[in-house]
């Protein structure tokens, strides 16, 4: 039986892309993922994720990645008049399922609306398989943990390249003080680069208000 795991990295970030990864593996080899130390990517350092990414690619039959740049994420939000990020992510998950063609797909559920999200995936996918959608699937299923590691490692590398272009903005997440300070300085300079910064995030509007309050 061939199963796939699908997970994303960077969905909540205000700077940089969202990366969605899918890995296809024979169920008989899932134990090898566990033995290699595969677990939720958030529990691992960047160096460990890099090493495990190599091992996962050796064990997996196939690995697929979709990189969604900040501008496209922005254009997909309800604030932009689109159907929302859930719809975007469901389409990308369906695309990965169609590419990998597993017998069963395990997906880390990003939405609180299980039935709506499942319906979106089923609407967009052409390949029919057993579909398992669960919150925190990356902590429960090694195949999803592996996808989580692949996605996070890819985003790690893309973020480092982006820092070489923009300067050190920290993690790119709204909770990071370095990220918020970088955005505030960019607002002050009038240098917000839409290709890499998600303008519809509330982080920007809050920082813009803070900037106005200072004057």
C-alpha positions, 0 to 999 in steps of 0.5 A: 500500500502506498501512502502519502503525507502532506503538510505545509510550512509558512501558512501564518508567516507575514514574510516569505512563501508558504511551502506545501510538501507531499511525500509518497512512501510504501507503508512497509517503509514507514518504520524506517522514517521512525527509526531515522528520527522523523517527528514534528518539524517544529521540534527539530533544529534547522540542521537536524531538519536538513539531515532528515530531509536527505534521509526522507528523500532516500526512503520515499518513493517520491517527494513533491513540493509546491512553493506559493509566493507571498503575493499569491497568498495575499491575492487568495485571502478574503481581504483581497476578495478571494475565497480564502487561504483554505481554498488555496491550500485545498487546491494545492493539496489536491494537486499533490494528491493527483501527482503522487496518486497514493492509496491513502493520503494523510493530511495535516488539517489547517482548518477548523471546518473539517467537512468544508475543507474535505469537500474542497479537496474532493472537489479539486482532486481527480485521483480518488483515495482514502483521505485522512484529515486530522489536526496535528497529524504531523505529531501522530503520523510519521509520513506527515511528520516527514512531509512537515520536515521537507516543507520546513527545510525548503522554507528555511532555505528560501528564507535564508536566500530572501534574507540575503536580498532583504536583510535579516527579518527574523523568522518572518512570523508575526510573533517574532519581534525582529520580524515586526521591527523589520516591517515597521522600518520598511513602513517608515521607509515606504519600502514594502515589497509585495512580492515577499510581504503579505500586505493583507496580514493584520500585522501590517495594519497594526504596525501602520497604525502604530506608525501613525500614532507616533506622529 
